Amino acid sequence: MPHIERGMAVGLFGGSFNPPHEGHLLVAEIALRRLGLDQLWWMVTPGNPLKSRSELAPLSERISLSEHLARDPRIKVTAFEKTLGGSYTADTLAHVKARNPQAHFVWIMGADSLQSFHLWQKWREIVSMFPIAVVDRPGATLSFLSSKMARTFDYARVDEDDIGTLWKRQAPAWTFIHGPRSTLSSTALRANGRKNSP
């Protein structure tokens, strides 16, 4: 788990990154800039229970590709979740919170993940644990409004003009960040037999 100092604002950006691409980097950069974060943990997960493992590249390969892509020193590529024994995201975040009570965390996710977010294990606990920043992705700009999470926690939505203080807020608190979008997707890159973006 990366080292952080007391009071730091840290974004948690988890995913399979199979493979990582410029779209992921764009989400990370937007989150760092718009949320005023000190660090962003690029958390490469061993696997996703909602996705097939048959096309999953080895963890070491996904870490290496992520490190090659994410050059900003504020971005810390990590795979500490593997040491937790295949935890669900909610368990991983609870572990992060328990180990780092002196820091402020924000969960970062692409808007394309929001439609299935209610299928995640203990998804309501995730929303109630840390503030969440949902970053725009192609094709998800409007559909996010109909997601179960957005409807359930509509009362906790923070206006985009106020997102610079999101990391200071008590969960549940979430926002949707509009901005530049990349059409790249890991699924498409795998289909084309490419390991990363040009």
Contacts in CASP RR format, 6 or more apart in sequence:
PFRMAT RR
TARGET T0000
AUTHOR 0000-0000-0000
METHOD contacts of the structure
MODEL  1
MPHIERGMAVGLFGGSFNPPHEGHLLVAEIALRRLGLDQLWWMVTPGNPL
KSRSELAPLSERISLSEHLARDPRIKVTAFEKTLGGSYTADTLAHVKARN
PQAHFVWIMGADSLQSFHLWQKWREIVSMFPIAVVDRPGATLSFLSSKMA
RTFDYARVDEDDIGTLWKRQAPAWTFIHGPRSTLSSTALRANGRKNSP
1 78 0 8 1.000
1 80 0 8 1.000
1 96 0 8 1.000
1 99 0 8 1.000
1 100 0 8 1.000
2 39 0 8 1.000
2 41 0 8 1.000
2 76 0 8 1.000
2 78 0 8 1.000
4 10 0 8 1.000
4 38 0 8 1.000
4 39 0 8 1.000
4 100 0 8 1.000
4 103 0 8 1.000
5 103 0 8 1.000
6 102 0 8 1.000
6 103 0 8 1.000
7 102 0 8 1.000
7 103 0 8 1.000
7 104 0 8 1.000
8 38 0 8 1.000
8 39 0 8 1.000
8 103 0 8 1.000
8 104 0 8 1.000
9 35 0 8 1.000
9 36 0 8 1.000
9 37 0 8 1.000
9 38 0 8 1.000
9 39 0 8 1.000
9 103 0 8 1.000
9 104 0 8 1.000
9 105 0 8 1.000
9 106 0 8 1.000
9 167 0 8 1.000
9 168 0 8 1.000
10 37 0 8 1.000
10 38 0 8 1.000
10 39 0 8 1.000
10 40 0 8 1.000
10 41 0 8 1.000
10 100 0 8 1.000
10 103 0 8 1.000
10 104 0 8 1.000
10 105 0 8 1.000
10 106 0 8 1.000
10 167 0 8 1.000
11 31 0 8 1.000
11 35 0 8 1.000
11 37 0 8 1.000
11 39 0 8 1.000
11 40 0 8 1.000
11 41 0 8 1.000
11 105 0 8 1.000
11 106 0 8 1.000
11 107 0 8 1.000
11 108 0 8 1.000
11 133 0 8 1.000
11 167 0 8 1.000
12 40 0 8 1.000
12 41 0 8 1.000
12 43 0 8 1.000
12 93 0 8 1.000
12 96 0 8 1.000
12 105 0 8 1.000
12 106 0 8 1.000
12 107 0 8 1.000
12 108 0 8 1.000
12 130 0 8 1.000
13 24 0 8 1.000
13 27 0 8 1.000
13 28 0 8 1.000
13 31 0 8 1.000
13 40 0 8 1.000
13 41 0 8 1.000
13 42 0 8 1.000
13 43 0 8 1.000
13 108 0 8 1.000
13 109 0 8 1.000
14 41 0 8 1.000
14 42 0 8 1.000
14 43 0 8 1.000
14 44 0 8 1.000
14 45 0 8 1.000
14 89 0 8 1.000
14 108 0 8 1.000
14 109 0 8 1.000
15 43 0 8 1.000
15 44 0 8 1.000
15 45 0 8 1.000
15 48 0 8 1.000
16 44 0 8 1.000
16 45 0 8 1.000
16 47 0 8 1.000
16 48 0 8 1.000
16 51 0 8 1.000
16 56 0 8 1.000
16 62 0 8 1.000
16 186 0 8 1.000
17 24 0 8 1.000
17 42 0 8 1.000
17 44 0 8 1.000
17 62 0 8 1.000
17 65 0 8 1.000
17 66 0 8 1.000
17 186 0 8 1.000
18 55 0 8 1.000
18 56 0 8 1.000
18 57 0 8 1.000
18 62 0 8 1.000
18 186 0 8 1.000
18 190 0 8 1.000
19 57 0 8 1.000
19 62 0 8 1.000
19 65 0 8 1.000
19 186 0 8 1.000
19 189 0 8 1.000
19 190 0 8 1.000
19 194 0 8 1.000
19 195 0 8 1.000
19 196 0 8 1.000
20 62 0 8 1.000
20 65 0 8 1.000
20 66 0 8 1.000
20 69 0 8 1.000
20 70 0 8 1.000
20 186 0 8 1.000
20 196 0 8 1.000
21 69 0 8 1.000
21 182 0 8 1.000
21 184 0 8 1.000
21 185 0 8 1.000
21 186 0 8 1.000
21 189 0 8 1.000
21 196 0 8 1.000
21 197 0 8 1.000
22 69 0 8 1.000
22 182 0 8 1.000
22 184 0 8 1.000
22 197 0 8 1.000
23 182 0 8 1.000
23 184 0 8 1.000
23 197 0 8 1.000
24 42 0 8 1.000
24 66 0 8 1.000
24 69 0 8 1.000
25 69 0 8 1.000
25 70 0 8 1.000
26 180 0 8 1.000
26 181 0 8 1.000
26 182 0 8 1.000
27 108 0 8 1.000
27 110 0 8 1.000
27 135 0 8 1.000
27 137 0 8 1.000
28 40 0 8 1.000
28 42 0 8 1.000
28 70 0 8 1.000
28 72 0 8 1.000
28 75 0 8 1.000
28 108 0 8 1.000
29 72 0 8 1.000
30 135 0 8 1.000
30 177 0 8 1.000
30 179 0 8 1.000
30 180 0 8 1.000
31 37 0 8 1.000
31 40 0 8 1.000
31 106 0 8 1.000
31 108 0 8 1.000
31 133 0 8 1.000
31 135 0 8 1.000
31 177 0 8 1.000
32 40 0 8 1.000
32 72 0 8 1.000
32 74 0 8 1.000
32 75 0 8 1.000
34 133 0 8 1.000
34 163 0 8 1.000
34 164 0 8 1.000
34 177 0 8 1.000
35 106 0 8 1.000
35 133 0 8 1.000
35 163 0 8 1.000
35 164 0 8 1.000
35 166 0 8 1.000
35 167 0 8 1.000
36 164 0 8 1.000
36 167 0 8 1.000
37 74 0 8 1.000
37 106 0 8 1.000
37 167 0 8 1.000
38 74 0 8 1.000
39 74 0 8 1.000
39 75 0 8 1.000
39 76 0 8 1.000
40 74 0 8 1.000
40 75 0 8 1.000
40 76 0 8 1.000
40 108 0 8 1.000
41 76 0 8 1.000
41 78 0 8 1.000
42 66 0 8 1.000
42 70 0 8 1.000
42 75 0 8 1.000
42 76 0 8 1.000
42 77 0 8 1.000
42 78 0 8 1.000
43 78 0 8 1.000
43 79 0 8 1.000
43 80 0 8 1.000
43 81 0 8 1.000
43 92 0 8 1.000
44 59 0 8 1.000
44 62 0 8 1.000
44 63 0 8 1.000
44 66 0 8 1.000
44 77 0 8 1.000
44 78 0 8 1.000
44 79 0 8 1.000
44 81 0 8 1.000
45 79 0 8 1.000
45 81 0 8 1.000
46 59 0 8 1.000
46 79 0 8 1.000
46 81 0 8 1.000
46 82 0 8 1.000
46 85 0 8 1.000
46 86 0 8 1.000
47 53 0 8 1.000
47 56 0 8 1.000
47 86 0 8 1.000
49 88 0 8 1.000
49 121 0 8 1.000
50 116 0 8 1.000
50 119 0 8 1.000
50 120 0 8 1.000
55 190 0 8 1.000
57 195 0 8 1.000
59 79 0 8 1.000
59 82 0 8 1.000
61 195 0 8 1.000
63 77 0 8 1.000
63 79 0 8 1.000
65 195 0 8 1.000
65 196 0 8 1.000
66 77 0 8 1.000
67 77 0 8 1.000
68 196 0 8 1.000
69 196 0 8 1.000
69 197 0 8 1.000
70 77 0 8 1.000
81 87 0 8 1.000
81 92 0 8 1.000
84 91 0 8 1.000
84 92 0 8 1.000
84 95 0 8 1.000
87 95 0 8 1.000
88 120 0 8 1.000
88 121 0 8 1.000
88 122 0 8 1.000
89 120 0 8 1.000
89 121 0 8 1.000
89 126 0 8 1.000
90 120 0 8 1.000
90 121 0 8 1.000
90 122 0 8 1.000
90 123 0 8 1.000
90 125 0 8 1.000
90 126 0 8 1.000
90 129 0 8 1.000
91 122 0 8 1.000
93 105 0 8 1.000
93 107 0 8 1.000
93 126 0 8 1.000
93 129 0 8 1.000
93 130 0 8 1.000
94 125 0 8 1.000
94 129 0 8 1.000
96 105 0 8 1.000
97 105 0 8 1.000
97 129 0 8 1.000
97 130 0 8 1.000
104 167 0 8 1.000
104 168 0 8 1.000
105 130 0 8 1.000
105 131 0 8 1.000
105 167 0 8 1.000
106 130 0 8 1.000
106 131 0 8 1.000
106 132 0 8 1.000
106 133 0 8 1.000
106 166 0 8 1.000
106 167 0 8 1.000
107 126 0 8 1.000
107 129 0 8 1.000
107 130 0 8 1.000
107 131 0 8 1.000
107 132 0 8 1.000
107 133 0 8 1.000
108 132 0 8 1.000
108 133 0 8 1.000
108 135 0 8 1.000
109 117 0 8 1.000
109 132 0 8 1.000
109 133 0 8 1.000
109 134 0 8 1.000
109 135 0 8 1.000
110 134 0 8 1.000
110 135 0 8 1.000
110 136 0 8 1.000
110 137 0 8 1.000
110 140 0 8 1.000
111 134 0 8 1.000
111 135 0 8 1.000
111 136 0 8 1.000
111 137 0 8 1.000
111 139 0 8 1.000
111 140 0 8 1.000
111 141 0 8 1.000
111 143 0 8 1.000
111 144 0 8 1.000
111 176 0 8 1.000
112 137 0 8 1.000
112 138 0 8 1.000
112 139 0 8 1.000
112 140 0 8 1.000
112 185 0 8 1.000
114 134 0 8 1.000
114 140 0 8 1.000
114 143 0 8 1.000
114 144 0 8 1.000
114 147 0 8 1.000
114 149 0 8 1.000
114 150 0 8 1.000
115 140 0 8 1.000
115 143 0 8 1.000
115 144 0 8 1.000
115 147 0 8 1.000
117 123 0 8 1.000
117 147 0 8 1.000
117 148 0 8 1.000
117 149 0 8 1.000
118 147 0 8 1.000
118 148 0 8 1.000
118 149 0 8 1.000
118 152 0 8 1.000
120 126 0 8 1.000
123 149 0 8 1.000
124 152 0 8 1.000
126 132 0 8 1.000
127 149 0 8 1.000
127 152 0 8 1.000
127 153 0 8 1.000
127 156 0 8 1.000
127 171 0 8 1.000
127 172 0 8 1.000
127 174 0 8 1.000
128 171 0 8 1.000
128 172 0 8 1.000
129 171 0 8 1.000
130 171 0 8 1.000
131 158 0 8 1.000
131 166 0 8 1.000
131 167 0 8 1.000
131 169 0 8 1.000
131 171 0 8 1.000
131 172 0 8 1.000
131 173 0 8 1.000
131 174 0 8 1.000
131 175 0 8 1.000
132 171 0 8 1.000
132 173 0 8 1.000
132 174 0 8 1.000
132 175 0 8 1.000
133 163 0 8 1.000
133 166 0 8 1.000
133 174 0 8 1.000
133 175 0 8 1.000
133 177 0 8 1.000
134 144 0 8 1.000
134 174 0 8 1.000
134 175 0 8 1.000
134 176 0 8 1.000
134 177 0 8 1.000
135 177 0 8 1.000
135 179 0 8 1.000
136 176 0 8 1.000
136 177 0 8 1.000
136 178 0 8 1.000
136 179 0 8 1.000
136 181 0 8 1.000
137 181 0 8 1.000
138 181 0 8 1.000
138 182 0 8 1.000
138 183 0 8 1.000
141 178 0 8 1.000
144 150 0 8 1.000
144 176 0 8 1.000
149 174 0 8 1.000
150 157 0 8 1.000
153 172 0 8 1.000
153 174 0 8 1.000
156 171 0 8 1.000
156 172 0 8 1.000
156 173 0 8 1.000
156 174 0 8 1.000
157 174 0 8 1.000
157 175 0 8 1.000
157 176 0 8 1.000
158 166 0 8 1.000
158 169 0 8 1.000
158 173 0 8 1.000
158 174 0 8 1.000
158 175 0 8 1.000
159 175 0 8 1.000
160 175 0 8 1.000
160 176 0 8 1.000
160 177 0 8 1.000
160 178 0 8 1.000
162 175 0 8 1.000
163 175 0 8 1.000
163 177 0 8 1.000
166 173 0 8 1.000
166 175 0 8 1.000
184 197 0 8 1.000
189 195 0 8 1.000
189 196 0 8 1.000
189 197 0 8 1.000
END
